[in-house]
Amino acid sequence: MIFKEEKKLYIETLGCAMNARDSEHIIAELGDKENYVLTDTMQEADLILINTCSVREKPVSKLFSEIGKYNKRKKEGAKIGVCGCTASHLGEEIFRRAPYVSFVIGARNVSKIGAAVNTERFISVDTDYDESTYAFGEFRHSLYKAYVNISIGCDKKCTYCIVPQTRGDEISIPLDLIVNEARKAAKSGAKEIFLLGQNVNNYGKRFSNKSEAEVDFSDLLNKISEIEEVERIRFTSPHPLHMDDKFLQTFATNPKVCKSMHMPLQSGSTHILEQMKRGYTKEWFLNRALKLRAMIPDVSISTDVIVAFPGESEEDFEETLDVMRQVKFEQVFAFKYSPRPLTKAAEFTNQIDPEIGSARLERLQVMQDDILDEISQSKMGKIYPVYIEELRNNGFLAGRSDNNALVQIKGDESLLGQTLNVEITNPKRLALYGEIVL
Ligand code: SF4
């Protein structure tokens, strides 16, 4: 074995849970094969990596200002690399705009990080590259929760979204690989398994090996729940289009599957949903969400909303508010539409005045705050089993109830990793405060 001198890695991750997991893969690869250890201090790093996101406009502009700062303050000889979705879509342009960058690897090329650090001006942004069976090393930021990828890429063509251009077509990871990874993580203490993919409930549609046995997302959930050490299973993101009865039934009846569902609405107007190419109608979305509420009274439902999509009229926007009133989401991630390069919607000629967009976003947020006040007050006096995962700077321990409410209690580190019954004594909009009960 060739001895490699220990080097330091500083990594900044922007964007979603998929990016966070990609960063864990990068850290594992560089640790196992190149002897890198993590540092929190950028100035002492031999390698500075920024793992980017391009879903919204801000992280892209942040990339160049961030790496410019790193370049001025880094130690002599340190390398800077750019990975992730922005790397995929900007490619060579990153070298042109920031010539001090040593390598660029796309979101679907993470397994090439070893070659990247050893090759000058390395670039690999191929969106056809198949990493679905690549055996990444082990690294996890949390002892208590393990993120596990179940697919890569996305086959949908939502007109506002850049992901298919940066992560390529959808390929499912073989069931056995996922189950083994979940088992390994659970045996090392992670009682919660968090499954990741762009459209998790489309799992099994395509494997790179065509002889892979037929299996769907419900089968995968049931298989993982057979692992004794796994207590909780979460996932993101499911697509409303694929929420068939079998999936809802498995979700409702499997006791290890946490009762919180992310249902990205995007718009409540069927007309706008068509323009977005989302593949479902307002009626279908409402039918699925209200069926979930009927099947599981304590379920929590979160969503994503884009306001002021091109062509969105006042009536279309009202349809979105109507869905919000009917479903009463526990969490809403709402954004004003921003055109992304390489997407169809960026070319639409009926863009909405940004001021109208800001006003709609504000109206939506005011309405959601009222809904949240009502929801949080209804939790007063309830008792939830809470999986304690974190000691916060405010001195509180934090964890999640099965239905994903953030719960905070007084306590010390010895309670980390335990599931405790907590009575809610002080419900707030963003967190529920409570006390341990026996
Ligand atoms: S489903 Fe649509 S929004 Fe989600 S990643 Fe795919 S293209 Fe983007």
Residues whose N, C-alpha, C, O or C-beta is under 5 A from the ligand:
A	BS01	SF4	C154 K156 K157 C158 C161 V163 P164 Q198
